[in-house]
Structures are given as structure tokens and as C-alpha cells.
Amino acid sequence: MKNLTRHCLPAVLLLGLAACGGADNADLAEGRKVDASGKEATGLVEKQRDIGMDLVPDHVAGALETKFPAWHPDRIIESDQGDGVIIYEFFGVDDAGEATKIEIRWADGRAELLIDEWLH
């Protein structure tokens, strides 16, 4: 998958991610931190849910449109980091037909297009 924000391997694995197209997009799934041996670490890493563009904050949608005006996501994941930071992950296909992911960080009323993939 092409990542327009540069690819970087995540430092943790997440279990229990929200299923795409689930019956109730308002349900949140918890991600748990797992170390390299597969043992669960303590503490909640994040909560994720699939959402529609109608639930994306205006500033986040505006940042996406400003940088990529003709691109429209097929899937959006909202990742609440539990500390006031929310990462919006936008998935879709670019003009060349390649799968693409764009991430925008939302915190303190500011939207920031991420250059490097957010480490969950």
C-alpha cells in the first residue's frame, strides 16, 4: 500500500481493531499493546472505529482537501490515542489505481498532515 505520508513500521501490534463495515460504526474497539514476543503489555494503546466523512472534524477534512483536492477516501479510521490526540487514517486509491493511506493528527483544535506514519 502506498503511504503518501512516508512508510514507517509501527512499534506495536494492535488487536481487536474495528471491523470495516460493521453494523454499528459508533462501537469502539480497543487496541492493546503487544511486545515482540506476543505478550500483552499493560495499558490501553488506542480506540479505533470506522467512520464516514460526516464525522471527520471540519479542520481535518479541510487539511485533507487542501493537500489532496481530487482524492476521496474509501475508508476512514478514527484512532483515539487516549491522551487528547486523534489520528484520522484515510484509505483509498490514487489516480494510478494504487492503494493509498493518508494520516492527519487532530489535537488541541489543530489538524496536522503527518509526514511519517503515526506509531501506535
C-alpha positions as CSV (number, residue, x, y, z in Angstrom):
1,M,0.0,0.0,0.0
2,K,1.3,3.4,-0.9
3,N,1.5,5.8,2.0
4,L,1.6,9.4,0.9
5,T,3.0,10.4,4.3
6,R,6.0,8.0,4.2
7,H,6.1,4.5,5.5
8,C,7.4,3.5,8.9
9,L,6.8,0.2,10.7
10,P,4.6,0.6,13.8
11,A,6.3,-0.1,17.1
12,V,3.4,-2.1,18.5
13,L,0.8,-4.5,17.2
14,L,-2.9,-3.8,17.7
15,L,-5.5,-6.4,18.5
16,G,-9.3,-6.0,18.3
17,L,-9.5,-3.4,15.6
18,A,-12.9,-2.2,14.5
19,A,-14.2,-4.3,11.6
20,C,-14.7,-2.4,8.3
21,G,-18.4,-2.1,7.5
22,G,-19.6,-3.2,10.9
23,A,-23.2,-3.0,11.9
24,D,-22.7,0.0,14.3
25,N,-19.8,2.4,13.5
26,A,-20.3,4.0,16.9
27,D,-18.8,1.0,18.6
28,L,-15.2,1.4,19.6
29,A,-12.6,-1.4,19.6
30,E,-9.7,-1.2,21.9
31,G,-6.2,-1.8,20.8
32,R,-3.8,-3.4,23.2
33,K,0.0,-3.0,23.2
34,V,1.8,-6.3,22.4
35,D,5.5,-6.8,22.8
36,A,7.7,-8.6,20.2
37,S,7.0,-12.0,21.9
38,G,3.3,-11.6,21.6
39,K,2.7,-10.9,25.3
40,E,0.2,-8.2,26.0
41,A,1.7,-5.2,27.7
42,T,-0.3,-3.1,30.3
43,G,-2.4,-0.2,29.3
44,L,-4.7,0.8,26.5
45,V,-3.0,2.0,23.4
46,E,-5.9,3.4,21.4
47,K,-9.5,3.1,20.5
48,Q,-10.4,2.8,16.8
49,R,-13.6,3.0,14.8
50,D,-14.6,3.2,11.2
51,I,-16.4,6.5,10.4
52,G,-17.8,8.4,7.5
53,M,-16.6,11.8,6.2
54,D,-19.6,13.4,8.0
55,L,-17.9,12.6,11.4
56,V,-14.5,14.0,10.5
57,P,-13.9,17.4,12.1
58,D,-14.0,20.3,9.6
59,H,-10.4,21.2,10.1
60,V,-9.2,17.7,9.4
61,A,-11.4,17.4,6.3
62,G,-10.1,20.8,5.2
63,A,-6.4,19.7,5.6
64,L,-7.1,16.6,3.5
65,E,-8.8,18.6,0.8
66,T,-6.1,21.3,0.7
67,K,-3.3,18.8,0.2
68,F,-5.2,16.3,-2.0
69,P,-8.2,18.1,-3.5
70,A,-9.2,15.5,-6.1
71,W,-8.7,12.4,-3.8
72,H,-11.5,10.8,-1.9
73,P,-11.1,8.1,0.7
74,D,-13.0,4.8,0.6
75,R,-12.4,4.1,4.3
76,I,-11.7,6.3,7.3
77,I,-10.5,5.1,10.7
78,E,-10.6,7.3,13.7
79,S,-7.9,6.3,16.2
80,D,-8.3,7.9,19.7
81,Q,-4.9,7.8,21.4
82,G,-6.5,8.3,24.8
83,D,-4.5,11.5,25.5
84,G,-6.5,14.1,23.6
85,V,-4.9,13.1,20.3
86,I,-6.9,11.6,17.5
87,I,-5.3,10.2,14.3
88,Y,-7.5,10.0,11.2
89,E,-6.4,7.4,8.8
90,F,-7.8,7.8,5.2
91,F,-7.6,4.9,2.8
92,G,-8.3,4.9,-0.9
93,V,-7.0,4.5,-4.4
94,D,-4.9,7.2,-6.2
95,D,-5.2,8.2,-9.9
96,A,-2.8,5.4,-10.8
97,G,-5.0,2.8,-9.1
98,E,-2.6,2.3,-6.2
99,A,-3.9,1.7,-2.6
100,T,-3.1,4.9,-0.6
101,K,-3.1,5.9,3.1
102,I,-3.0,9.4,4.4
103,E,-2.9,10.3,8.2
104,I,-3.9,13.5,9.9
105,R,-3.3,14.2,13.5
106,W,-6.0,16.2,15.4
107,A,-5.1,17.7,18.7
108,D,-5.8,21.0,20.6
109,G,-8.1,22.1,17.7
110,R,-5.3,21.7,15.1
111,A,-5.1,19.4,12.1
112,E,-1.7,18.3,11.0
113,L,-0.9,16.2,8.0
114,L,1.6,13.6,9.1
115,I,4.8,13.1,7.1
116,D,5.7,9.8,9.0
117,E,3.1,7.2,9.8
118,W,1.8,7.5,13.4
119,L,3.4,4.9,15.7
120,H,0.5,3.3,17.5
